[in-house]
């Protein structure tokens, strides 16, 4: 579950960087945002379907 929470936090920070008025590389950040969004969706589906995404050893 920690991986999912970190992904949500990363997605929120990326969204803030894209919206910021001083974003020099906004188009590149949009590509990173889209990939992070798909990663978040994948992690959420893994948590919903299979339970915890974190390895049992950590």
C-alpha positions as CSV (number, residue, x, y, z in Angstrom):
1,X,0.0,0.0,0.0
2,X,3.0,2.3,0.6
3,X,3.8,2.2,-3.1
4,X,0.3,3.2,-4.0
5,X,0.4,6.2,-1.6
6,X,3.8,7.3,-2.9
7,X,2.4,7.1,-6.5
8,X,-0.5,9.3,-5.5
9,X,1.8,11.8,-3.8
10,X,4.1,11.8,-6.9
11,X,1.1,12.4,-9.2
12,X,0.0,15.4,-7.1
13,X,3.4,16.9,-7.1
14,X,3.7,16.5,-10.9
15,X,0.3,18.2,-11.3
16,X,1.6,21.1,-9.2
17,X,4.7,21.4,-11.4
18,X,2.6,21.4,-14.6
19,X,0.2,24.0,-13.4
20,X,2.9,26.3,-11.9
21,X,3.4,29.5,-13.9
22,X,7.1,29.1,-14.2
23,X,7.2,25.6,-15.7
24,X,9.8,25.7,-18.4
25,X,9.3,22.2,-19.6
26,X,5.5,21.9,-19.4
27,X,5.1,19.6,-22.4
28,X,7.7,17.2,-21.1
29,X,6.1,17.3,-17.7
30,X,2.7,16.4,-19.3
31,X,4.3,13.2,-20.7
32,X,5.6,12.4,-17.3
33,X,2.3,13.1,-15.7
34,X,0.4,10.9,-18.1
35,X,2.8,8.0,-17.5
36,X,2.5,8.5,-13.7
37,X,-1.3,8.5,-14.0
38,X,-1.2,5.2,-15.8
39,X,1.2,3.8,-13.2
40,X,-1.2,5.0,-10.5
41,X,-4.1,3.3,-12.2
42,X,-2.1,0.1,-12.4
43,X,-1.1,0.2,-8.8
44,X,-4.6,0.8,-7.7
45,X,-5.9,-2.1,-9.7
46,X,-3.2,-4.3,-8.2
47,X,-4.2,-3.3,-4.7
48,X,-7.9,-3.8,-5.4
49,X,-7.5,-7.2,-7.2
50,X,-4.5,-8.8,-5.6
51,X,-4.1,-7.1,-2.2
52,X,-0.9,-5.5,-1.1
53,X,1.7,-4.5,-3.8
54,X,4.6,-4.3,-1.3
55,X,7.0,-7.3,-1.1
56,X,6.5,-9.4,2.1
57,X,10.2,-9.1,3.0
58,X,10.2,-5.4,3.7
